């Protein structure tokens, strides 16, 4: 993936979330993905979600709690050697806004195998 392709990926990723299209987001994830997020701990009782179906279940449960959501990509950082993409974005959820970094690791086929989410303080 080039830096331009990584930026395009991040923009499409945000657009998919803004449409609340979980399946479009999941299309980029490997079946054995490992996903870590403090929000997952609050929603499903564990910060580490393993596998695409468990990730779908988590995101479905989380979306049922949210009435308004909008992600705006601020910037990205792409490392070609490690195939890691950091998407730094502003998450506006139900009237609250915070900066978030979603760090994705891709396999050689271009699927996300590992994802970690870091939340900033509300702004």
VEXTIMI-18043 format. One record per atom (N, C-alpha, C, O): x, y, z; residue in three letters; atom name; residue number from 1. Coordinates in steps of 0.2 Angstrom, whole numbers, plus 5000, padded with zeros to 4 digits. Layout:
// VEXTIMI-18043
+------+------+------+-----+----+-----+
:   xx :   yy :   zz :   r :  a :   k :
+------+------+------+-----+----+-----+
:    X :    Y :    Z : ALA : CA : NUM :
...
+------+------+------+-----+----+-----+
This chain:
// VEXTIMI-18043
+------+------+------+-----+----+-----+
:   xx :   yy :   zz :   r :  a :   k :
+------+------+------+-----+----+-----+
: 5004 : 4994 : 5000 : UNK :  N :   1 :
: 5000 : 5000 : 5000 : UNK : CA :   1 :
: 5005 : 5006 : 5000 : UNK :  C :   1 :
: 5009 : 5007 : 5004 : UNK :  O :   1 :
: 5003 : 5011 : 4996 : UNK :  N :   2 :
: 5006 : 5017 : 4996 : UNK : CA :   2 :
: 5003 : 5022 : 5001 : UNK :  C :   2 :
: 4998 : 5021 : 5004 : UNK :  O :   2 :
: 5007 : 5027 : 5002 : UNK :  N :   3 :
: 5004 : 5032 : 5007 : UNK : CA :   3 :
: 4997 : 5035 : 5004 : UNK :  C :   3 :
: 4993 : 5036 : 5008 : UNK :  O :   3 :
: 4997 : 5036 : 4998 : UNK :  N :   4 :
: 4991 : 5039 : 4995 : UNK : CA :   4 :
: 4985 : 5034 : 4996 : UNK :  C :   4 :
: 4979 : 5036 : 4997 : UNK :  O :   4 :
: 4987 : 5027 : 4995 : UNK :  N :   5 :
: 4982 : 5022 : 4996 : UNK : CA :   5 :
: 4980 : 5022 : 5003 : UNK :  C :   5 :
: 4974 : 5020 : 5004 : UNK :  O :   5 :
: 4984 : 5022 : 5007 : UNK :  N :   6 :
: 4983 : 5022 : 5015 : UNK : CA :   6 :
: 4978 : 5028 : 5016 : UNK :  C :   6 :
: 4973 : 5027 : 5020 : UNK :  O :   6 :
: 4979 : 5034 : 5014 : UNK :  N :   7 :
: 4975 : 5040 : 5015 : UNK : CA :   7 :
: 4968 : 5038 : 5012 : UNK :  C :   7 :
: 4963 : 5040 : 5015 : UNK :  O :   7 :
: 4968 : 5036 : 5006 : UNK :  N :   8 :
: 4961 : 5034 : 5003 : UNK : CA :   8 :
: 4958 : 5029 : 5007 : UNK :  C :   8 :
: 4952 : 5029 : 5008 : UNK :  O :   8 :
: 4961 : 5024 : 5010 : UNK :  N :   9 :
: 4958 : 5019 : 5014 : UNK : CA :   9 :
: 4955 : 5022 : 5020 : UNK :  C :   9 :
: 4950 : 5021 : 5022 : UNK :  O :   9 :
: 4959 : 5026 : 5024 : UNK :  N :  10 :
: 4957 : 5030 : 5030 : UNK : CA :  10 :
: 4950 : 5034 : 5028 : UNK :  C :  10 :
: 4946 : 5034 : 5032 : UNK :  O :  10 :
: 4950 : 5037 : 5023 : UNK :  N :  11 :
: 4944 : 5041 : 5021 : UNK : CA :  11 :
: 4938 : 5037 : 5020 : UNK :  C :  11 :
: 4933 : 5039 : 5022 : UNK :  O :  11 :
: 4939 : 5031 : 5016 : UNK :  N :  12 :
: 4934 : 5027 : 5015 : UNK : CA :  12 :
: 4931 : 5023 : 5021 : UNK :  C :  12 :
: 4925 : 5022 : 5022 : UNK :  O :  12 :
: 4936 : 5022 : 5026 : UNK :  N :  13 :
: 4935 : 5019 : 5032 : UNK : CA :  13 :
: 4930 : 5023 : 5036 : UNK :  C :  13 :
: 4925 : 5021 : 5039 : UNK :  O :  13 :
: 4932 : 5030 : 5036 : UNK :  N :  14 :
: 4928 : 5035 : 5040 : UNK : CA :  14 :
: 4921 : 5036 : 5037 : UNK :  C :  14 :
: 4916 : 5036 : 5040 : UNK :  O :  14 :
: 4921 : 5036 : 5030 : UNK :  N :  15 :
: 4914 : 5036 : 5026 : UNK : CA :  15 :
: 4910 : 5030 : 5028 : UNK :  C :  15 :
: 4904 : 5031 : 5029 : UNK :  O :  15 :
: 4913 : 5024 : 5028 : UNK :  N :  16 :
: 4909 : 5018 : 5030 : UNK : CA :  16 :
: 4906 : 5019 : 5037 : UNK :  C :  16 :
: 4900 : 5017 : 5038 : UNK :  O :  16 :
: 4910 : 5021 : 5042 : UNK :  N :  17 :
: 4907 : 5022 : 5049 : UNK : CA :  17 :
: 4902 : 5028 : 5049 : UNK :  C :  17 :
: 4897 : 5027 : 5052 : UNK :  O :  17 :
: 4903 : 5033 : 5045 : UNK :  N :  18 :
: 4898 : 5038 : 5045 : UNK : CA :  18 :
: 4891 : 5036 : 5042 : UNK :  C :  18 :
: 4886 : 5039 : 5043 : UNK :  O :  18 :
: 4892 : 5031 : 5037 : UNK :  N :  19 :
: 4885 : 5028 : 5035 : UNK : CA :  19 :
: 4883 : 5023 : 5039 : UNK :  C :  19 :
: 4877 : 5020 : 5038 : UNK :  O :  19 :
: 4887 : 5021 : 5045 : UNK :  N :  20 :
: 4885 : 5016 : 5049 : UNK : CA :  20 :
: 4885 : 5009 : 5046 : UNK :  C :  20 :
: 4881 : 5005 : 5047 : UNK :  O :  20 :
: 4889 : 5008 : 5041 : UNK :  N :  21 :
: 4890 : 5002 : 5037 : UNK : CA :  21 :
: 4895 : 4998 : 5040 : UNK :  C :  21 :
: 4901 : 4997 : 5037 : UNK :  O :  21 :
: 4893 : 4994 : 5045 : UNK :  N :  22 :
: 4898 : 4989 : 5048 : UNK : CA :  22 :
: 4901 : 4984 : 5043 : UNK :  C :  22 :
: 4907 : 4983 : 5044 : UNK :  O :  22 :
: 4897 : 4982 : 5039 : UNK :  N :  23 :
: 4899 : 4977 : 5034 : UNK : CA :  23 :
: 4905 : 4979 : 5029 : UNK :  C :  23 :
: 4909 : 4976 : 5028 : UNK :  O :  23 :
: 4904 : 4986 : 5027 : UNK :  N :  24 :
: 4909 : 4989 : 5023 : UNK : CA :  24 :
: 4916 : 4989 : 5027 : UNK :  C :  24 :
: 4921 : 4988 : 5024 : UNK :  O :  24 :
: 4916 : 4991 : 5033 : UNK :  N :  25 :
: 4922 : 4991 : 5037 : UNK : CA :  25 :
: 4925 : 4984 : 5038 : UNK :  C :  25 :
: 4931 : 4983 : 5038 : UNK :  O :  25 :
: 4920 : 4980 : 5040 : UNK :  N :  26 :
: 4923 : 4973 : 5041 : UNK : CA :  26 :
: 4926 : 4969 : 5035 : UNK :  C :  26 :
: 4930 : 4965 : 5036 : UNK :  O :  26 :
: 4924 : 4972 : 5029 : UNK :  N :  27 :
: 4926 : 4969 : 5023 : UNK : CA :  27 :
: 4934 : 4969 : 5023 : UNK :  C :  27 :
: 4937 : 4965 : 5019 : UNK :  O :  27 :
: 4937 : 4974 : 5026 : UNK :  N :  28 :
: 4944 : 4975 : 5026 : UNK : CA :  28 :
: 4948 : 4971 : 5032 : UNK :  C :  28 :
: 4954 : 4971 : 5033 : UNK :  O :  28 :
: 4944 : 4967 : 5036 : UNK :  N :  29 :
: 4947 : 4963 : 5041 : UNK : CA :  29 :
: 4947 : 4956 : 5040 : UNK :  C :  29 :
: 4943 : 4953 : 5037 : UNK :  O :  29 :
: 4953 : 4953 : 5042 : UNK :  N :  30 :
: 4954 : 4946 : 5042 : UNK : CA :  30 :
: 4950 : 4942 : 5047 : UNK :  C :  30 :
: 4947 : 4945 : 5052 : UNK :  O :  30 :
: 4948 : 4936 : 5045 : UNK :  N :  31 :
: 4944 : 4932 : 5049 : UNK : CA :  31 :
: 4946 : 4931 : 5056 : UNK :  C :  31 :
: 4942 : 4930 : 5061 : UNK :  O :  31 :
: 4953 : 4931 : 5057 : UNK :  N :  32 :
: 4956 : 4930 : 5064 : UNK : CA :  32 :
: 4958 : 4936 : 5067 : UNK :  C :  32 :
: 4963 : 4936 : 5071 : UNK :  O :  32 :
: 4956 : 4942 : 5065 : UNK :  N :  33 :
: 4958 : 4948 : 5068 : UNK : CA :  33 :
: 4958 : 4948 : 5075 : UNK :  C :  33 :
: 4953 : 4945 : 5079 : UNK :  O :  33 :
: 4963 : 4952 : 5078 : UNK :  N :  34 :
: 4963 : 4954 : 5085 : UNK : CA :  34 :
: 4962 : 4961 : 5086 : UNK :  C :  34 :
: 4965 : 4965 : 5083 : UNK :  O :  34 :
: 4956 : 4963 : 5090 : UNK :  N :  35 :
: 4954 : 4970 : 5090 : UNK : CA :  35 :
: 4954 : 4972 : 5098 : UNK :  C :  35 :
: 4951 : 4968 : 5102 : UNK :  O :  35 :
: 4958 : 4977 : 5099 : UNK :  N :  36 :
: 4958 : 4980 : 5106 : UNK : CA :  36 :
: 4956 : 4987 : 5107 : UNK :  C :  36 :
: 4958 : 4991 : 5103 : UNK :  O :  36 :
: 4951 : 4988 : 5112 : UNK :  N :  37 :
: 4948 : 4994 : 5113 : UNK : CA :  37 :
: 4945 : 4995 : 5120 : UNK :  C :  37 :
: 4942 : 4990 : 5122 : UNK :  O :  37 :
: 4946 : 5001 : 5123 : UNK :  N :  38 :
: 4943 : 5002 : 5129 : UNK : CA :  38 :
: 4936 : 5002 : 5129 : UNK :  C :  38 :
: 4932 : 5000 : 5134 : UNK :  O :  38 :
: 4933 : 5004 : 5123 : UNK :  N :  39 :
: 4926 : 5004 : 5122 : UNK : CA :  39 :
: 4923 : 4997 : 5122 : UNK :  C :  39 :
: 4918 : 4996 : 5125 : UNK :  O :  39 :
: 4927 : 4992 : 5119 : UNK :  N :  40 :
: 4925 : 4985 : 5119 : UNK : CA :  40 :
: 4924 : 4983 : 5126 : UNK :  C :  40 :
: 4919 : 4979 : 5128 : UNK :  O :  40 :
: 4928 : 4985 : 5131 : UNK :  N :  41 :
: 4928 : 4983 : 5138 : UNK : CA :  41 :
: 4921 : 4985 : 5141 : UNK :  C :  41 :
: 4918 : 4981 : 5144 : UNK :  O :  41 :
: 4919 : 4991 : 5139 : UNK :  N :  42 :
: 4913 : 4994 : 5142 : UNK : CA :  42 :
: 4907 : 4991 : 5138 : UNK :  C :  42 :
: 4901 : 4990 : 5142 : UNK :  O :  42 :
: 4907 : 4989 : 5132 : UNK :  N :  43 :
: 4901 : 4986 : 5128 : UNK : CA :  43 :
: 4901 : 4978 : 5129 : UNK :  C :  43 :
: 4895 : 4976 : 5130 : UNK :  O :  43 :
: 4906 : 4975 : 5128 : UNK :  N :  44 :
: 4906 : 4967 : 5128 : UNK : CA :  44 :
: 4909 : 4964 : 5134 : UNK :  C :  44 :
: 4910 : 4958 : 5135 : UNK :  O :  44 :
: 4912 : 4968 : 5139 : UNK :  N :  45 :
: 4915 : 4965 : 5145 : UNK : CA :  45 :
: 4923 : 4963 : 5144 : UNK :  C :  45 :
: 4926 : 4960 : 5149 : UNK :  O :  45 :
: 4926 : 4964 : 5138 : UNK :  N :  46 :
: 4933 : 4962 : 5137 : UNK : CA :  46 :
: 4936 : 4968 : 5132 : UNK :  C :  46 :
: 4932 : 4970 : 5127 : UNK :  O :  46 :
: 4942 : 4970 : 5133 : UNK :  N :  47 :
: 4945 : 4975 : 5129 : UNK : CA :  47 :
: 4948 : 4971 : 5123 : UNK :  C :  47 :
: 4949 : 4975 : 5118 : UNK :  O :  47 :
: 4948 : 4965 : 5123 : UNK :  N :  48 :
: 4951 : 4961 : 5117 : UNK : CA :  48 :
: 4946 : 4957 : 5114 : UNK :  C :  48 :
: 4943 : 4953 : 5117 : UNK :  O :  48 :
: 4944 : 4958 : 5107 : UNK :  N :  49 :
: 4939 : 4955 : 5104 : UNK : CA :  49 :
: 4943 : 4951 : 5098 : UNK :  C :  49 :
: 4947 : 4954 : 5095 : UNK :  O :  49 :
: 4942 : 4944 : 5098 : UNK :  N :  50 :
: 4946 : 4940 : 5094 : UNK : CA :  50 :
: 4941 : 4937 : 5088 : UNK :  C :  50 :
: 4936 : 4934 : 5090 : UNK :  O :  50 :
: 4943 : 4938 : 5082 : UNK :  N :  51 :
: 4939 : 4935 : 5076 : UNK : CA :  51 :
: 4934 : 4940 : 5074 : UNK :  C :  51 :
: 4931 : 4945 : 5077 : UNK :  O :  51 :
: 4933 : 4939 : 5067 : UNK :  N :  52 :
: 4928 : 4944 : 5063 : UNK : CA :  52 :
: 4921 : 4944 : 5066 : UNK :  C :  52 :
: 4918 : 4949 : 5066 : UNK :  O :  52 :
: 4918 : 4938 : 5067 : UNK :  N :  53 :
: 4911 : 4938 : 5070 : UNK : CA :  53 :
: 4911 : 4941 : 5077 : UNK :  C :  53 :
: 4906 : 4944 : 5078 : UNK :  O :  53 :
: 4916 : 4940 : 5081 : UNK :  N :  54 :
: 4915 : 4943 : 5088 : UNK : CA :  54 :
: 4916 : 4951 : 5087 : UNK :  C :  54 :
: 4913 : 4955 : 5091 : UNK :  O :  54 :
: 4920 : 4953 : 5082 : UNK :  N :  55 :
: 4920 : 4960 : 5081 : UNK : CA :  55 :
: 4914 : 4963 : 5078 : UNK :  C :  55 :
: 4912 : 4968 : 5080 : UNK :  O :  55 :
: 4911 : 4959 : 5074 : UNK :  N :  56 :
: 4904 : 4961 : 5071 : UNK : CA :  56 :
: 4899 : 4962 : 5077 : UNK :  C :  56 :
: 4895 : 4967 : 5077 : UNK :  O :  56 :
: 4899 : 4957 : 5081 : UNK :  N :  57 :
: 4894 : 4957 : 5087 : UNK : CA :  57 :
: 4896 : 4963 : 5091 : UNK :  C :  57 :
: 4891 : 4966 : 5094 : UNK :  O :  57 :
: 4902 : 4964 : 5093 : UNK :  N :  58 :
: 4904 : 4970 : 5097 : UNK : CA :  58 :
: 4901 : 4977 : 5093 : UNK :  C :  58 :
: 4898 : 4981 : 5097 : UNK :  O :  58 :
: 4903 : 4978 : 5087 : UNK :  N :  59 :
: 4901 : 4984 : 5084 : UNK : CA :  59 :
: 4894 : 4984 : 5083 : UNK :  C :  59 :
: 4891 : 4990 : 5084 : UNK :  O :  59 :
: 4890 : 4979 : 5082 : UNK :  N :  60 :
: 4883 : 4979 : 5082 : UNK : CA :  60 :
: 4880 : 4981 : 5088 : UNK :  C :  60 :
: 4876 : 4986 : 5089 : UNK :  O :  60 :
: 4883 : 4979 : 5094 : UNK :  N :  61 :
: 4880 : 4981 : 5101 : UNK : CA :  61 :
: 4882 : 4988 : 5102 : UNK :  C :  61 :
: 4878 : 4992 : 5105 : UNK :  O :  61 :
: 4888 : 4990 : 5100 : UNK :  N :  62 :
: 4890 : 4997 : 5101 : UNK : CA :  62 :
: 4885 : 5002 : 5097 : UNK :  C :  62 :
: 4883 : 5007 : 5100 : UNK :  O :  62 :
: 4884 : 5000 : 5091 : UNK :  N :  63 :
: 4880 : 5005 : 5087 : UNK : CA :  63 :
: 4873 : 5005 : 5090 : UNK :  C :  63 :
: 4870 : 5011 : 5088 : UNK :  O :  63 :
: 4870 : 5000 : 5093 : UNK :  N :  64 :
: 4864 : 5001 : 5096 : UNK : CA :  64 :
: 4863 : 5006 : 5101 : UNK :  C :  64 :
: 4858 : 5008 : 5103 : UNK :  O :  64 :
: 4869 : 5007 : 5104 : UNK :  N :  65 :
: 4869 : 5012 : 5110 : UNK : CA :  65 :
: 4870 : 5020 : 5107 : UNK :  C :  65 :
: 4869 : 5024 : 5111 : UNK :  O :  65 :
: 4872 : 5020 : 5101 : UNK :  N :  66 :
: 4874 : 5027 : 5098 : UNK : CA :  66 :
: 4868 : 5030 : 5094 : UNK :  C :  66 :
: 4866 : 5026 : 5089 : UNK :  O :  66 :
: 4866 : 5036 : 5095 : UNK :  N :  67 :
: 4861 : 5039 : 5090 : UNK : CA :  67 :
: 4864 : 5043 : 5085 : UNK :  C :  67 :
: 4861 : 5044 : 5080 : UNK :  O :  67 :
: 4870 : 5046 : 5086 : UNK :  N :  68 :
: 4873 : 5050 : 5081 : UNK : CA :  68 :
: 4881 : 5049 : 5081 : UNK :  C :  68 :
: 4884 : 5049 : 5087 : UNK :  O :  68 :
: 4884 : 5048 : 5075 : UNK :  N :  69 :
: 4891 : 5047 : 5075 : UNK : CA :  69 :
: 4894 : 5050 : 5068 : UNK :  C :  69 :
: 4891 : 5050 : 5063 : UNK :  O :  69 :
: 4900 : 5053 : 5069 : UNK :  N :  70 :
: 4903 : 5056 : 5063 : UNK : CA :  70 :
: 4911 : 5056 : 5065 : UNK :  C :  70 :
: 4913 : 5059 : 5070 : UNK :  O :  70 :
: 4914 : 5053 : 5060 : UNK :  N :  71 :
: 4922 : 5052 : 5061 : UNK : CA :  71 :
: 4925 : 5057 : 5055 : UNK :  C :  71 :
: 4922 : 5057 : 5049 : UNK :  O :  71 :
: 4930 : 5061 : 5057 : UNK :  N :  72 :
: 4933 : 5065 : 5053 : UNK : CA :  72 :
: 4941 : 5064 : 5053 : UNK :  C :  72 :
: 4943 : 5065 : 5058 : UNK :  O :  72 :
: 4944 : 5061 : 5048 : UNK :  N :  73 :
: 4951 : 5060 : 5048 : UNK : CA :  73 :
: 4955 : 5066 : 5048 : UNK :  C :  73 :
: 4954 : 5071 : 5044 : UNK :  O :  73 :
: 4959 : 5066 : 5053 : UNK :  N :  74 :
: 4964 : 5072 : 5054 : UNK : CA :  74 :
: 4970 : 5071 : 5050 : UNK :  C :  74 :
: 4972 : 5075 : 5046 : UNK :  O :  74 :
: 4973 : 5065 : 5051 : UNK :  N :  75 :
: 4979 : 5063 : 5048 : UNK : CA :  75 :
: 4980 : 5056 : 5048 : UNK :  C :  75 :
: 4977 : 5052 : 5052 : UNK :  O :  75 :
: 4985 : 5053 : 5044 : UNK :  N :  76 :
: 4987 : 5046 : 5045 : UNK : CA :  76 :
: 4995 : 5046 : 5045 : UNK :  C :  76 :
: 4998 : 5050 : 5044 : UNK :  O :  76 :
: 4997 : 5040 : 5047 : UNK :  N :  77 :
: 5004 : 5038 : 5047 : UNK : CA :  77 :
: 5004 : 5031 : 5045 : UNK :  C :  77 :
: 5001 : 5026 : 5047 : UNK :  O :  77 :
: 5008 : 5030 : 5039 : UNK :  N :  78 :
: 5009 : 5024 : 5036 : UNK : CA :  78 :
: 5016 : 5021 : 5036 : UNK :  C :  78 :
: 5020 : 5025 : 5034 : UNK :  O :  78 :
: 5017 : 5015 : 5039 : UNK :  N :  79 :
: 5024 : 5012 : 5038 : UNK : CA :  79 :
: 5024 : 5006 : 5034 : UNK :  C :  79 :
: 5021 : 5001 : 5035 : UNK :  O :  79 :
: 5027 : 5007 : 5028 : UNK :  N :  80 :
: 5027 : 5002 : 5023 : UNK : CA :  80 :
: 5030 : 4995 : 5025 : UNK :  C :  80 :
: 5028 : 4990 : 5024 : UNK :  O :  80 :
: 5035 : 4996 : 5029 : UNK :  N :  81 :
: 5039 : 4990 : 5031 : UNK : CA :  81 :
: 5035 : 4986 : 5036 : UNK :  C :  81 :
: 5035 : 4980 : 5035 : UNK :  O :  81 :
: 5032 : 4989 : 5041 : UNK :  N :  82 :
: 5028 : 4985 : 5045 : UNK : CA :  82 :
: 5020 : 4984 : 5043 : UNK :  C :  82 :
: 5016 : 4980 : 5046 : UNK :  O :  82 :
: 5018 : 4987 : 5038 : UNK :  N :  83 :
: 5012 : 4987 : 5035 : UNK : CA :  83 :
: 5007 : 4990 : 5041 : UNK :  C :  83 :
: 5001 : 4987 : 5042 : UNK :  O :  83 :
: 5009 : 4995 : 5044 : UNK :  N :  84 :
: 5004 : 4998 : 5049 : UNK : CA :  84 :
: 5002 : 5005 : 5047 : UNK :  C :  84 :
: 5006 : 5009 : 5045 : UNK :  O :  84 :
: 4995 : 5006 : 5049 : UNK :  N :  85 :
: 4992 : 5012 : 5047 : UNK : CA :  85 :
: 4989 : 5015 : 5054 : UNK :  C :  85 :
: 4985 : 5011 : 5057 : UNK :  O :  85 :
: 4991 : 5021 : 5055 : UNK :  N :  86 :
: 4988 : 5024 : 5061 : UNK : CA :  86 :
: 4983 : 5030 : 5058 : UNK :  C :  86 :
: 4985 : 5034 : 5054 : UNK :  O :  86 :
: 4977 : 5029 : 5060 : UNK :  N :  87 :
: 4972 : 5034 : 5058 : UNK : CA :  87 :
: 4970 : 5038 : 5064 : UNK :  C :  87 :
: 4967 : 5036 : 5069 : UNK :  O :  87 :
: 4972 : 5045 : 5063 : UNK :  N :  88 :
: 4970 : 5049 : 5069 : UNK : CA :  88 :
: 4964 : 5053 : 5067 : UNK :  C :  88 :
: 4964 : 5056 : 5061 : UNK :  O :  88 :
: 4959 : 5053 : 5070 : UNK :  N :  89 :
: 4953 : 5056 : 5068 : UNK : CA :  89 :
: 4949 : 5059 : 5074 : UNK :  C :  89 :
: 4950 : 5057 : 5080 : UNK :  O :  89 :
: 4944 : 5063 : 5073 : UNK :  N :  90 :
: 4940 : 5066 : 5077 : UNK : CA :  90 :
: 4933 : 5062 : 5077 : UNK :  C :  90 :
: 4930 : 5061 : 5072 : UNK :  O :  90 :
: 4931 : 5059 : 5083 : UNK :  N :  91 :
: 4925 : 5055 : 5084 : UNK : CA :  91 :
: 4920 : 5060 : 5087 : UNK :  C :  91 :
: 4921 : 5061 : 5093 : UNK :  O :  91 :
: 4915 : 5061 : 5084 : UNK :  N :  92 :
: 4909 : 5065 : 5087 : UNK : CA :  92 :
: 4904 : 5059 : 5088 : UNK :  C :  92 :
: 4901 : 5057 : 5083 : UNK :  O :  92 :
: 4902 : 5058 : 5094 : UNK :  N :  93 :
: 4897 : 5053 : 5096 : UNK : CA :  93 :
: 4892 : 5055 : 5101 : UNK :  C :  93 :
: 4894 : 5057 : 5106 : UNK :  O :  93 :
: 4886 : 5056 : 5099 : UNK :  N :  94 :
: 4881 : 5058 : 5103 : UNK : CA :  94 :
: 4882 : 5064 : 5107 : UNK :  C :  94 :
: 4881 : 5065 : 5113 : UNK :  O :  94 :
: 4885 : 5069 : 5103 : UNK :  N :  95 :
: 4886 : 5076 : 5105 : UNK : CA :  95 :
: 4893 : 5077 : 5109 : UNK :  C :  95 :
: 4894 : 5082 : 5111 : UNK :  O :  95 :
: 4897 : 5071 : 5110 : UNK :  N :  96 :
: 4903 : 5072 : 5113 : UNK : CA :  96 :
: 4909 : 5071 : 5107 : UNK :  C :  96 :
: 4908 : 5067 : 5103 : UNK :  O :  96 :
: 4914 : 5074 : 5108 : UNK :  N :  97 :
: 4919 : 5074 : 5103 : UNK : CA :  97 :
: 4926 : 5072 : 5106 : UNK :  C :  97 :
: 4927 : 5075 : 5112 : UNK :  O :  97 :
: 4930 : 5068 : 5103 : UNK :  N :  98 :
: 4937 : 5067 : 5106 : UNK : CA :  98 :
: 4941 : 5064 : 5100 : UNK :  C :  98 :
: 4939 : 5062 : 5095 : UNK :  O :  98 :
: 4948 : 5065 : 5101 : UNK :  N :  99 :
: 4952 : 5063 : 5096 : UNK : CA :  99 :
: 4954 : 5056 : 5097 : UNK :  C :  99 :
: 4955 : 5054 : 5103 : UNK :  O :  99 :
: 4954 : 5052 : 5092 : UNK :  N : 100 :
: 4956 : 5044 : 5093 : UNK : CA : 100 :
: 4961 : 5042 : 5088 : UNK :  C : 100 :
: 4962 : 5045 : 5082 : UNK :  O : 100 :
: 4965 : 5037 : 5090 : UNK :  N : 101 :
: 4970 : 5034 : 5085 : UNK : CA : 101 :
: 4968 : 5027 : 5084 : UNK :  C : 101 :
: 4968 : 5023 : 5089 : UNK :  O : 101 :
: 4967 : 5025 : 5078 : UNK :  N : 102 :
: 4965 : 5018 : 5077 : UNK : CA : 102 :
: 4971 : 5015 : 5073 : UNK :  C : 102 :
: 4973 : 5018 : 5068 : UNK :  O : 102 :
: 4975 : 5011 : 5076 : UNK :  N : 103 :
: 4981 : 5008 : 5073 : UNK : CA : 103 :
: 4980 : 5001 : 5070 : UNK :  C : 103 :
: 4978 : 4996 : 5074 : UNK :  O : 103 :
: 4981 : 5000 : 5064 : UNK :  N : 104 :
: 4979 : 4994 : 5060 : UNK : CA : 104 :
: 4985 : 4991 : 5057 : UNK :  C : 104 :
: 4990 : 4995 : 5054 : UNK :  O : 104 :
: 4986 : 4985 : 5058 : UNK :  N : 105 :
: 4991 : 4981 : 5055 : UNK : CA : 105 :
: 4988 : 4976 : 5049 : UNK :  C : 105 :
: 4983 : 4973 : 5050 : UNK :  O : 105 :
: 4991 : 4977 : 5043 : UNK :  N : 106 :
: 4989 : 4973 : 5037 : UNK : CA : 106 :
: 4993 : 4967 : 5036 : UNK :  C : 106 :
: 4999 : 4967 : 5037 : UNK :  O : 106 :
: 4990 : 4962 : 5033 : UNK :  N : 107 :
: 4994 : 4956 : 5031 : UNK : CA : 107 :
: 4996 : 4957 : 5024 : UNK :  C : 107 :
: 4994 : 4963 : 5021 : UNK :  O : 107 :
: 4999 : 4953 : 5021 : UNK :  N : 108 :
: 5002 : 4954 : 5014 : UNK : CA : 108 :
: 4996 : 4954 : 5009 : UNK :  C : 108 :
: 4997 : 4957 : 5003 : UNK :  O : 108 :
: 4990 : 4951 : 5010 : UNK :  N : 109 :
: 4985 : 4952 : 5006 : UNK : CA : 109 :
: 4981 : 4958 : 5007 : UNK :  C : 109 :
: 4976 : 4959 : 5003 : UNK :  O : 109 :
: 4982 : 4962 : 5012 : UNK :  N : 110 :
: 4979 : 4969 : 5012 : UNK : CA : 110 :
: 4973 : 4969 : 5017 : UNK :  C : 110 :
: 4969 : 4973 : 5018 : UNK :  O : 110 :
: 4973 : 4963 : 5021 : UNK :  N : 111 :
: 4968 : 4963 : 5027 : UNK : CA : 111 :
: 4970 : 4965 : 5033 : UNK :  C : 111 :
: 4976 : 4963 : 5035 : UNK :  O : 111 :
: 4966 : 4968 : 5037 : UNK :  N : 112 :
: 4968 : 4970 : 5044 : UNK : CA : 112 :
: 4968 : 4964 : 5049 : UNK :  C : 112 :
: 4963 : 4960 : 5049 : UNK :  O : 112 :
: 4974 : 4962 : 5052 : UNK :  N : 113 :
: 4975 : 4957 : 5056 : UNK : CA : 113 :
: 4975 : 4959 : 5064 : UNK :  C : 113 :
: 4973 : 4955 : 5068 : UNK :  O : 113 :
: 4976 : 4965 : 5065 : UNK :  N : 114 :
: 4977 : 4968 : 5072 : UNK : CA : 114 :
: 4975 : 4975 : 5072 : UNK :  C : 114 :
: 4977 : 4979 : 5067 : UNK :  O : 114 :
: 4971 : 4977 : 5077 : UNK :  N : 115 :
: 4969 : 4984 : 5077 : UNK : CA : 115 :
: 4969 : 4986 : 5085 : UNK :  C : 115 :
: 4966 : 4982 : 5089 : UNK :  O : 115 :
: 4971 : 4992 : 5086 : UNK :  N : 116 :
: 4971 : 4994 : 5093 : UNK : CA : 116 :
: 4968 : 5001 : 5092 : UNK :  C : 116 :
: 4970 : 5005 : 5088 : UNK :  O : 116 :
: 4964 : 5003 : 5097 : UNK :  N : 117 :
: 4961 : 5009 : 5097 : UNK : CA : 117 :
: 4963 : 5013 : 5104 : UNK :  C : 117 :
: 4963 : 5010 : 5109 : UNK :  O : 117 :
: 4965 : 5019 : 5103 : UNK :  N : 118 :
: 4967 : 5024 : 5108 : UNK : CA : 118 :
: 4963 : 5030 : 5108 : UNK :  C : 118 :
: 4962 : 5033 : 5103 : UNK :  O : 118 :
: 4959 : 5031 : 5114 : UNK :  N : 119 :
: 4955 : 5037 : 5114 : UNK : CA : 119 :
: 4958 : 5042 : 5118 : UNK :  C : 119 :
: 4961 : 5041 : 5124 : UNK :  O : 119 :
: 4957 : 5048 : 5116 : UNK :  N : 120 :
: 4959 : 5054 : 5119 : UNK : CA : 120 :
: 4954 : 5057 : 5124 : UNK :  C : 120 :
: 4949 : 5054 : 5125 : UNK :  O : 120 :
: 4955 : 5062 : 5127 : UNK :  N : 121 :
: 4950 : 5065 : 5132 : UNK : CA : 121 :
: 4945 : 5069 : 5128 : UNK :  C : 121 :
: 4947 : 5071 : 5122 : UNK :  O : 121 :
: 4939 : 5070 : 5130 : UNK :  N : 122 :
: 4934 : 5073 : 5126 : UNK : CA : 122 :
: 4936 : 5081 : 5125 : UNK :  C : 122 :
: 4939 : 5084 : 5129 : UNK :  O : 122 :
: 4934 : 5083 : 5119 : UNK :  N : 123 :
: 4936 : 5090 : 5118 : UNK : CA : 123 :
: 4930 : 5095 : 5117 : UNK :  C : 123 :
: 4931 : 5100 : 5116 : UNK :  O : 123 :
+------+------+------+-----+----+-----+
